[in-house]
Amino acid sequence: CPHKEIIDLYHEVLPELPKIRTWPEHRKKALKTRWNEDSSRQSLDWWRDFFLEKVKPSDFLCGRVNEWTASLDWIILPRNFAKVLDGFYVRDVKKNGANGHHTETEAEREARLERYRSYANA
């Protein structure tokens, strides 16, 4: 697993998220596990796309909802990784028409933010 290269991609694509200063054994093990779980993940292009398509567009993960932001350490935890990978934290703008603009009601927004908060505290 090319740890340094994945960390470099994380920093490049997500400069708004916490910088990785140390990478101890437990983090190495978690990243290597995510890498080995699926052969399609054994590519730096896959990780760049993952950061661009699943993390970067997320208001919640990137701290545009509140003060909290996801770290690479948090993202690669098994439970969190599955939710990020499934697009749980990215709004589906495809259902909002060809122009891609989301017309969320205030009640929908509040419900979404509450869901985000509950998962962040889980």
C-alpha positions, 0 to 999 in steps of 0.5 A: 500500500503506497501510504505516502502517495495516498497521503499526498493525494489527500493533501492535494485534493483536500487542503481544507482538511487536517494535515497528516503530520504523523502516520503511526502503525494503527493508521498504516494498518487501517489504510492498508486494510482499505487498500486490500479490501478491494482490488479496484482500490489498489490504484492511486487513481481510485483514491484521487477519484474517491477524495474528489467524488466522495469527500470533497463535495461533502459540506459535512466532511469538509467543515462547511456545516459546522466547525468539525472536519473529517481527517484521513484517520476518520475517513479510513475507519471501517464504519466511516469509510463504508458510509463515505464510499456509499455517498452517504455524506454527499447530496444527490443532485442528480434527482434535482433536474438537469441544471443540478441545482438543489432546491432543498426546503428549510425543513429538509436542510435541518433534517439533513444537518441533524442526520450529519450531527448524529453520525458525527457524534456516533 
